Each structure stands twice: as structure tokens, then as C-alpha cells.
Amino acid sequence: MKVNLTNHRGQFKQAPLGFSWTTLLFTMWVAVFRRDWKWAAIMLLANAVLGNYAYSIEKGYLVFIVNIVMAAFYNKLHIRDLLAKGWRPATDFDAQLLQSKGI
């Protein structure tokens, strides 16, 4: 499911809602391609730090668990950041969709 957003310059953007399978599979690269530098850096640091720790205690599944959590929340976090930057729902339906997802 996607929500349509627009800004004061009339630009249009579609942002996905719900679980992010692409974030689960490709981690920080999704944020890089969306030019979401803040979350790309957070994901990179989380994977690097936790990966190093998990490797030292032989618990590699910890990184996968963190990636599942990020995939569950990343689209919501990305939309919140877009809304904070001045993007708004394009239609009333999009606004209701965001409201139903708690954004």
C-alpha cells in the first residue's frame, strides 16, 4: 500500500506503508536510494556495531532480528520524516490512510 504526498512546490511522491520487505533484504540501501541519509547512517551503524558484537559472541542472528525490527518500522519512520520536512497528504483519502496507520 502506498500513500501519495505533495509539498508546497507541487512535487509529488509516493511513499510505501507497512512492512518493508526491501529493507529486510537490502537494509540501509533502501534508505540510500530514497536519499534518507539519517536512517541510512543509523542502519549502517546499528548493523556494524551489532554485527561486530554478535560475531564476537557467535550470535549472528541478533543482526537479523534488528533488521526485522527496522523493516517493520522503517516506512513509518520515513513518512514521519517526510511530513516533518513539509510534505503533506495529497488527498483526504491519503490523510485518512496515514491516520489509520497512526502517523
N, C-alpha and C positions, 0 to 999 in steps of 0.2 A: 504494500500500500504506500502511496506517495502523497505528499501534501504540496500544494503549489504556493510559492511565496513570491512576493514582489517587494521592491524597495522604492524609495522616493524618486529615483531616476527612471523608473519604469522598467527596470530589469526584472526578468522572470527566472525563477529557479524552482526545480522540483527537488524535494528532499524526502528520502525514504523514512517510513515509520516502522517501528517494531524491531525484531531481532535482526541483526546484521550478519548474514552468512558470509558476506565478503570480508568483514572484519575478523570473523572467526578464522577464515582461511588465510588471509593476507595481512592480518594485524595492522601495523602502522601505515602500510602502503595505501590503504583506503583513505586515511586522513591526509596523506601527502597528495594524492590525486584530487582530493576535494579542497586542497590548499588550506587545510585546518592545521596549522603549524603547532598550535598549542597541544592538541591531543595527539598529534604525531610524535612530538617530543615526549609527552607523558607515557605513551605506549612503548616507545623505544627504551626509555629509562626503566620502566617497570619490567620489561622483558629482559633487559640487560642485567639489572640488579638481581631480580628474582631468578633469572636463568643461572647466573653465577652462583648464587646461594643454593639453588636446587641441585646444581651439578655437584657442589661440594658435599652435600648430604645424600646424594643419589636419590633424589625425589623429583625427577624431571616432570612428573605430572602436575606439579604446582604451577608451572608456566601455562600449561593447557587450561587449568582451572581459571587462572587470571584472564586468559584470552576468552574463555566462555563468558565470564562476567563482563568484560569490555564489549563483547559482541551483543550482549543483552541490553547494554545501556548506551552504546556509542551514538546511535541515531538520535536518541532523545537529547543527549548532550550536545550534539552537533546542531540540532534545530534550536535549542535554547541559546546557543552562541549566536546563531544567525538572527534570532529575534532580538537579542541584545545589541546587535550591530545595526538594527534598523529595518530588517526585513519583516514583512507583515503577511498574514494570510491573504491570498489573492481573492478569495470569495468567502461568503458566510459558511459554506459547506466546509471549506478548509479550516476555518476558525473553530467550527464545531468538532471537526476531526481532531484538532490539536487539544481541544478542551476534553474530549473523551479519553485521550491518552494521558491526561494530566500534565500537559505542557502549557 
